[in-house]
């Protein structure tokens, strides 16, 4: 089983870089079968890469108004037009993967509430703490997905 983890956001806007932070922490774990990627934003080109994996985990910042500090959701392929031309969601990337390359992997999105989106290169303490929790959650999830794949029962709610 192959897993791709994409952490994305603006590294110059404090908590918006939380996806990058999570990927950097996961690099230290050297998880087998896991590929890591960081990006400023999700791109059309990601659809081809995504199509080559069994599972894709997206990690991004959520707005300060988000009701949960950490939200985890299964992402279903669904393409929709956006008012901002250079904006794609995880659902868009999965839909493009399915439409163009014939398959969409299991998609999971971790959204971490950010508090500070001003210019800066460090996370707020609250967001960093939540990001470290997400690293643990992703590590556990990957281990469960691996066990599920071995037994043939791959599920998003592992």
C-alpha positions as a Markdown table, in Angstrom:
| # | Residue | x | y | z |
|---|---|---|---|---|
| 1 | Unk | 0.0 | 0.0 | 0.0 |
| 2 | Unk | 1.3 | 3.4 | -1.0 |
| 3 | Unk | 0.3 | 6.6 | 0.8 |
| 4 | Unk | 0.9 | 10.2 | -0.3 |
| 5 | Unk | 0.8 | 13.0 | 2.3 |
| 6 | Unk | 0.4 | 16.6 | 0.9 |
| 7 | Unk | 0.9 | 19.5 | 3.3 |
| 8 | Unk | 0.1 | 22.8 | 1.7 |
| 9 | Unk | -0.3 | 26.5 | 2.5 |
| 10 | Unk | 1.7 | 29.7 | 2.5 |
| 11 | Unk | 4.9 | 29.4 | 4.4 |
| 12 | Unk | 5.1 | 33.2 | 4.9 |
| 13 | Unk | 1.7 | 33.5 | 6.6 |
| 14 | Unk | 2.4 | 32.0 | 10.1 |
| 15 | Unk | -0.3 | 29.3 | 10.8 |
| 16 | Unk | -1.1 | 28.9 | 7.1 |
| 17 | Unk | 2.1 | 26.9 | 7.0 |
| 18 | Unk | 0.8 | 24.2 | 9.3 |
| 19 | Unk | 0.6 | 21.6 | 6.4 |
| 20 | Unk | 4.3 | 22.1 | 5.8 |
| 21 | Unk | 5.1 | 21.7 | 9.5 |
| 22 | Unk | 3.2 | 18.4 | 9.7 |
| 23 | Unk | 5.0 | 17.0 | 6.7 |
| 24 | Unk | 8.4 | 18.1 | 8.1 |
| 25 | Unk | 7.6 | 16.3 | 11.4 |
| 26 | Unk | 6.4 | 13.2 | 9.5 |
| 27 | Unk | 9.7 | 13.1 | 7.5 |
| 28 | Unk | 11.5 | 12.3 | 10.8 |
| 29 | Unk | 9.4 | 9.2 | 11.2 |
| 30 | Unk | 10.5 | 7.7 | 7.9 |
| 31 | Unk | 7.3 | 5.8 | 7.4 |
| 32 | Unk | 7.6 | 2.9 | 4.9 |
| 33 | Unk | 5.4 | 3.2 | 1.8 |
| 34 | Unk | 4.7 | 6.9 | 2.5 |
| 35 | Unk | 5.7 | 9.7 | 0.2 |
| 36 | Unk | 5.6 | 13.3 | 1.4 |
| 37 | Unk | 5.0 | 16.5 | -0.5 |
| 38 | Unk | 4.7 | 20.2 | 0.3 |
| 39 | Unk | 3.1 | 22.8 | -1.9 |
| 40 | Unk | 2.0 | 26.4 | -1.7 |
| 41 | Unk | -1.4 | 25.2 | -3.0 |
| 42 | Unk | -3.1 | 22.3 | -4.7 |
| 43 | Unk | -2.4 | 22.2 | -8.4 |
| 44 | Unk | -3.9 | 20.5 | -11.4 |
| 45 | Unk | -0.6 | 18.6 | -11.8 |
| 46 | Unk | -1.2 | 16.9 | -8.5 |
| 47 | Unk | -3.9 | 14.8 | -10.1 |
| 48 | Unk | -1.4 | 12.6 | -11.9 |
| 49 | Unk | 0.7 | 12.1 | -8.9 |
| 50 | Unk | -2.4 | 11.3 | -6.7 |
| 51 | Unk | -3.6 | 8.7 | -9.2 |
| 52 | Unk | -0.5 | 6.6 | -8.4 |
| 53 | Unk | -1.3 | 6.1 | -4.7 |
| 54 | Unk | -3.8 | 4.0 | -2.7 |
| 55 | Unk | -4.4 | 6.7 | -0.1 |
| 56 | Unk | -3.8 | 10.5 | -0.1 |
| 57 | Unk | -3.8 | 12.5 | 3.1 |
| 58 | Unk | -4.2 | 16.3 | 2.7 |
| 59 | Unk | -3.1 | 18.6 | 5.5 |
| 60 | Unk | -4.1 | 22.3 | 5.5 |
| 61 | Unk | -4.9 | 25.2 | 7.8 |
| 62 | Unk | -8.5 | 26.1 | 8.6 |
| 63 | Unk | -9.8 | 29.5 | 9.4 |
| 64 | Unk | -9.9 | 30.9 | 13.0 |
| 65 | Unk | -13.7 | 30.5 | 12.9 |
| 66 | Unk | -13.5 | 26.8 | 12.4 |
| 67 | Unk | -15.5 | 25.1 | 15.1 |
| 68 | Unk | -12.9 | 22.3 | 15.7 |
| 69 | Unk | -9.2 | 22.7 | 16.4 |
| 70 | Unk | -8.6 | 19.6 | 14.3 |
| 71 | Unk | -11.1 | 18.3 | 11.7 |
| 72 | Unk | -10.6 | 15.0 | 9.9 |
| 73 | Unk | -12.8 | 14.1 | 6.9 |
| 74 | Unk | -13.0 | 11.5 | 4.1 |
| 75 | Unk | -12.7 | 13.4 | 0.8 |
| 76 | Unk | -14.9 | 12.2 | -2.1 |
| 77 | Unk | -14.0 | 13.1 | -5.7 |
| 78 | Unk | -16.1 | 16.1 | -6.7 |
| 79 | Unk | -15.0 | 18.8 | -9.1 |
| 80 | Unk | -16.6 | 22.2 | -8.9 |
| 81 | Unk | -15.8 | 25.6 | -10.4 |
| 82 | Unk | -14.4 | 28.2 | -8.1 |
| 83 | Unk | -14.5 | 32.0 | -8.2 |
| 84 | Unk | -10.8 | 32.1 | -7.8 |
| 85 | Unk | -9.2 | 30.6 | -10.9 |
| 86 | Unk | -6.1 | 29.2 | -9.2 |
| 87 | Unk | -7.9 | 27.4 | -6.3 |
| 88 | Unk | -8.4 | 23.7 | -6.0 |
| 89 | Unk | -9.7 | 21.6 | -3.1 |
| 90 | Unk | -8.7 | 18.0 | -2.3 |
| 91 | Unk | -12.1 | 16.9 | -3.8 |
| 92 | Unk | -11.2 | 18.7 | -7.0 |
| 93 | Unk | -7.8 | 17.0 | -7.2 |
| 94 | Unk | -9.3 | 13.6 | -6.6 |
| 95 | Unk | -12.0 | 14.2 | -9.2 |
| 96 | Unk | -9.4 | 15.3 | -11.8 |
| 97 | Unk | -7.4 | 12.1 | -10.9 |
| 98 | Unk | -10.5 | 10.0 | -11.5 |
| 99 | Unk | -11.5 | 11.8 | -14.7 |
| 100 | Unk | -8.1 | 12.0 | -16.4 |
| 101 | Unk | -6.3 | 8.9 | -15.0 |
| 102 | Unk | -9.1 | 6.6 | -14.3 |
| 103 | Unk | -8.7 | 6.3 | -10.5 |
| 104 | Unk | -9.0 | 8.2 | -7.4 |
| 105 | Unk | -7.4 | 7.0 | -4.2 |
| 106 | Unk | -8.9 | 7.1 | -0.7 |
| 107 | Unk | -8.7 | 10.7 | 0.3 |
| 108 | Unk | -8.5 | 12.1 | 3.9 |
| 109 | Unk | -8.3 | 15.7 | 4.8 |
| 110 | Unk | -6.9 | 17.0 | 8.1 |
| 111 | Unk | -7.8 | 20.7 | 8.7 |
| 112 | Unk | -6.0 | 22.4 | 11.6 |
| 113 | Unk | -7.5 | 25.6 | 12.9 |
| 114 | Unk | -5.1 | 28.5 | 12.5 |
| 115 | Unk | -5.2 | 31.6 | 14.6 |
| 116 | Unk | -2.5 | 33.8 | 13.1 |
| 117 | Unk | -2.4 | 34.4 | 9.3 |
| 118 | Unk | -0.2 | 37.5 | 9.4 |
| 119 | Unk | 3.2 | 37.6 | 7.8 |
| 120 | Unk | 5.5 | 35.3 | 9.8 |
| 121 | Unk | 7.3 | 32.0 | 9.6 |
| 122 | Unk | 6.4 | 30.4 | 12.9 |
| 123 | Unk | 3.2 | 28.8 | 14.0 |
| 124 | Unk | 1.2 | 30.1 | 17.0 |
| 125 | Unk | 1.6 | 27.8 | 20.0 |
| 126 | Unk | -1.9 | 26.5 | 19.8 |
| 127 | Unk | -1.6 | 25.6 | 16.1 |
| 128 | Unk | 1.8 | 24.0 | 16.6 |
| 129 | Unk | 0.3 | 21.8 | 19.5 |
| 130 | Unk | -2.6 | 20.8 | 17.2 |
| 131 | Unk | -0.2 | 20.0 | 14.4 |
| 132 | Unk | 1.9 | 17.7 | 16.6 |
| 133 | Unk | -1.4 | 15.9 | 17.5 |
| 134 | Unk | -2.2 | 15.5 | 13.8 |
| 135 | Unk | 1.3 | 14.0 | 13.2 |
| 136 | Unk | 0.4 | 11.4 | 15.9 |
| 137 | Unk | -3.0 | 10.8 | 14.3 |
| 138 | Unk | -1.6 | 10.4 | 10.8 |
| 139 | Unk | 1.1 | 8.0 | 12.1 |
| 140 | Unk | -1.6 | 5.9 | 13.8 |
| 141 | Unk | -3.9 | 6.1 | 10.8 |
| 142 | Unk | -1.2 | 4.9 | 8.4 |
| 143 | Unk | -0.4 | 1.9 | 10.7 |
| 144 | Unk | -4.2 | 1.0 | 10.7 |
| 145 | Unk | -4.5 | 1.4 | 7.0 |
| 146 | Unk | -1.5 | -0.8 | 6.5 |
| 147 | Unk | -3.0 | -3.5 | 8.7 |
| 148 | Unk | -6.4 | -3.1 | 6.9 |
| 149 | Unk | -4.6 | -3.4 | 3.5 |
| 150 | Unk | -2.9 | -6.6 | 4.7 |
| 151 | Unk | -6.3 | -8.1 | 5.6 |
| 152 | Unk | -8.1 | -6.6 | 2.5 |
| 153 | Unk | -10.2 | -4.2 | 4.6 |
| 154 | Unk | -9.0 | -0.7 | 3.7 |
| 155 | Unk | -11.3 | 1.9 | 5.3 |
| 156 | Unk | -11.2 | 5.6 | 5.9 |
| 157 | Unk | -12.4 | 5.3 | 9.4 |
| 158 | Unk | -9.5 | 3.1 | 10.5 |
